[in-house]
Amino acid sequence: MNLQHRTVYIVATLALLTTQASCSDTNEASVAADADTQAESETTVLATGQGYPTSIALSASHVYWANQVGGTIMRTPLGGGEAEVLASGQQTPVDVKINETHVFWANSTSIASVPLAGGEPTLLAEVEETPGLRALDAIALSDTSLYFSHAATGSINEVPLQGGDPRVFVDGQEGPGDLAVANGEVYWINRVVSSTSVGRSSIARMSATGGSPQTVIGELKAPWYLSVVQDDILFTDLGADPRLPRGQVMRVAIVGGSAEVLADGQEAPSAVVGDDEGRVYWANLDAGSICQVESEPAEKQEIAEGYGDIYALAFDDNYMFWASANQGTILRKNR
């Protein structure tokens, strides 16, 4: 999830031919809902006037996000209310994550945290600036450590949650990007994108206690985001040519094997999440939409559209939350 790649695809959308691709390539009819159901499905705007938010996270009471423009870490109650500034003066912060006590995020060349209710930010790690590239773009949390990818050095790094000396968790990777921690392991995307490297990208994993990295699946075109749900990895792939609606939403077992295509012909699919009941949700960046597929039956549905650049999704038992980056809004809708 390298921000330079992200920026490239934002710019590329301006050159796209107008398309009508939707979440579903088979279902064209929709059934009108009754008034009560329609009211329940209305989208609620929780915050406006935000500065290109591209990540969100949920606690039991609040939704948290980072404003790249303006450099602030924010929160607002899940049910709506006044948006609070938890930290300011940050360097284009992205990829907000939370645990029981703190909010964590990646600045362009550093990792920082602040208590959930705000306070003095703590600097956890710094890296050297990479000319022409954003150095840091993705983080993930375990119970004791924060992991971050550093594409310029081809490494995944680890630092204690309370701060300390970072260490190289694994090196020798190609374009490490988005990552996740689950099942006692760290999972990450190796994204190799150039005109001569189509099919060289992969997803890898390694025990959080150390060892040797293992390839979960290789020969991918342009994987972008991933998440881990039970024994599966969900991920999005932009395809060989991001100017065309050929993106895919896919699922592969954490132990490896063939990937299952959950949705094809998507318009720059970005963030992807799933629940324990088999529902998978993702955002189509170029369409400004959020889509859903059920495990059984495998029907794809568009549940929100017209919301601009969506890089971040999160959900609880009742609602789906997302950030519309270019519209500067934080929103929710009934699941």
N, C-alpha and C positions, 0 to 999 in steps of 0.2 A: 504494500500500500504506500509506495513511495509518492510523496507529494508532487514531485516533478512529473511522474506519470499521471497523477491525478490532474495536474494543471494542463498537461498535454491533451487529455481527453475532454476537459472543459472547453478548450479552444477548438478542438476538433468538431465539437457539436455544432459550431457556427457554420461549418462547411457541409453539414449533413443534407442530403436530399430529404424533402418532406416525406415522411412515412406515416402509416396508420397502424404500425405494429402495436399490439396490445399484449397483456399478460397471457391471454389465451389465444392460441392459433386455431382453435376449433370451435369455441363457443361464441356465437354472435348474438344470440337472443338473451335478454334479461327479463326477469319477472318483476313487475312493479310491486313494491312493498306497501303494506298498509301504513297508516299514519303513525302508529306507535313505533313500528319497526324503523321507519324512516327517521323519526325523531331521535331514536337511540343511536342511529348510525351517523348522525351529524358530526362533523369535525369541530373540535374545540381548539381555539388558538390560546395557548398558555402564555406566550410572550411574543412581542413584536419589537422591531427596531434593533435586532441583534446584528452582530458583525461577522457574517459568513460563518455560522456554526456548522461544523462538520462532524461532531461526535456528541453523543449523549449517554448518560448512565442513570439508572434508577436506584433510589433507596426505598424504604418502606413509606417515606413521607414526601420525598422531593425528586424532581428531575434535575440533573446537572448537565451543563454543557460548557464548551469552550468557544469563545469568540476569537477567530483568527484575526479579524480586523478589530483593533482596539485592545487586543491582548488581555482579555478578562476571563476569569472562571466564574460561572454563574450558577444560580439555582432558583427554582420556584416550586411552590407546593404542587403535588400531583393533581390536585383539584382546581388549581388556578390561584392566582394571587400576585403579589408584588415580586418582581424579579430582584434577587439580591446579588451583589458583587462579593465574591468570596476572596478573590485575588486579582490584582491588576498589575500592569507593567510587564506582562509576559510577552515572549517572542513568538508570535503566531502560534498559539497553543492548539494542539490537536489531541485526539484519542484519549478522551477522559475515561478513567476507570475509577471505581470506588470499592472500598471495603467497609467494615463496620465503623471505622473511625475517621477515615481520610479520603480526600479526592486526590487522584494522581493524574498527571498529564505529561505529554511530550512537548517541549518547546523546540525551536529549530535546532538548537545545539545543547539542550539540557533537559533533564528530567526533574520535576518538582512535585510537591504535594502541599496540601493545606487541610486543616481539620474540616469535617463536613459542614460545620456551622461558620466557617471562616476563621481568619486569624493570620498569623505570620507564615508566609510560604517557606517551605524547607527545600533547599537545593539538594537533590539526591545524587545526581551524576552530571558530568559535562563531557562533551566530546569536541574535537576540533572541527572548525567550520570547513565545509567542502565547497570549493568555488563552483558556482553554477548548480549546486544540488542542495536540497534540504537534507541535513544530516540525520535527523531523527523524525520518525513518522508513526511508529506503532509500538504499543506497550501491552503487556499482559501481567496479571497478578496471580501469585500463589499465596498461601497462608503466610509465608515468611519473606518472599522475594518479589521483586519487580524485574521483568525481563523486557529488553528492548532490542529491536533490530537496528543494525547500522550497515546500510547497504554499501557505503564507501569502503569499509574494511571487510565486507563479506562475513559479518559475525552477528551472533546473538549474544547479548551481554546480560549479566545479572547483578543486581544491587539489593542489599537488604531494604525492606520497607521503611525502616527507621533511619536509613541513610548509612553511609560507610563507603568503603572502597569498592567500586564495581570490578567485576572480573569477567573475562571472556568465558561464556558458557559453551559456545561451539563456534569455530571459525571455518574457513574454507568453503563458505557458502556463496552462491551466485545470486546477487540481488535480493537478499532477504527482506521481506516486507511484512505483511500482516501476520500476526501470531496470536496464539491462544494457549491457555494452560488448562488442562483437564485430565482426570484419570491418572494423576501423578506424572504426567508427561507434558512437554512443551511441543507445540505444533506450529509450523510456520510455512509460508510461501517463499519459494525461490523463484523470482520472476526475472527471466532473461528475455528482454524485449528489444529486438532490432530486426532489420529486414532480412538478416541472414540467420536468425536464431529462433524462428518459429518452431515450436515443439520441443524446446529445451527447458522450459519451465517445469517446476515440480512442487510437490508438497512433501515436507519431511517431518520427522518427529524424533524426539530423544527423551529419555527418562530425566525428570527434574533433578535426580540425584547424580546425573552424569552418565557417561558411557560413550557410545558411538551413535551418530545420527543414522537413521534409516529412512529410505525413500518410501513414502506411502503410495504415491502415484507420480509417474513422470510423463513426459511427452505432452505436456499441456501447452496451450498457445499463449494465453495472457491472463493467468489467474490473478485476482485482485483482492477479494475479501474472503475470509473464512470464519467459521465458528464450529464448535464441537458440541454435539448433542448426543448424549449417551455414548453409543459405540460407533457413531458416524461423524464424518467431517462434511459439513456443508460448505460449498464454495461457489464463487462466481468466476466466469471466464469471459473476457471481452471478445475472444475470437482473434483470428489472424488479422482482420482489418476492422479497427474500431469505428471507422466511418460508416459501416453498414450494420444493420440490426441483426447480427449473427451471434450475439452473446448467449451464454448458456448458464443455467443454474444447475449445479450437479451435487451428487452425494456419493461418498466413497467410505467404506469401512475403515476405521482407524488402523486396522491391521493390514490394510492394503487390498488390492484387487482392482477389478474394473469399476469405473465410475458409472453411476446411473444418471442419465439426463432427466432432470425434473421439469425443465422448461427450455425451449429452444427459440431462436429468433428474437431474443430480447435486446432492448436498446440500452447498451452500456450498463448491464446489471452491476450494482455496487454492493452495498451492505446486505448480508443475508443472516437470518436468525431462524431458529426453530424451537418448537416446544416438545414436551415428552409424549404428546399424543400423535405425533407425526405430521403436524402442520408446519409448513415452511413458508417464511415470508421473505421477500427481497424488494429492493428498490431498483427501478430502472432510471438511471441518471438522466438520459437524454429525453425520456418521456415524462419525467417528473411524477412518476407513479409508484405505487406500492402494490405488490401482487402477492397472492397466496396460492398454495397448492396443498390439497389434502392428500394424506397418504393413501386412503381408500375412500371413494374413488379418486383417481388422479385427475381432478378437474382444476384448471387454473382460473383464478378470478382476480379481477382488478378491484381493489378495495379503496383506493384513493388515487386521484390523478390531478394534474395541473399544479403541482407544488414545486416546480423548479428543480434545482440540484439537491438531491437527497443522498447523503453519504452515511447516514446513521439511523438505525432502528433500535428500539428496545420495547419490551412489553412486560406487563404484569398479568394477573389473572383476568383483568377486566378490559384493559386498554392497550392499544398500540400507540407508541410515541415515536415521533420523528422530528428531525431538524431540516428545515428548508433553508439551505445555505444562502442562495442568492436572493430569496425573499426575506431572509432575516427573521424567521419565525420558528417557534417551537410549538408542536401541535400534538393532539391526541385524538383517537377515535375508538369507539367500541370494537373489540375483537369479534 
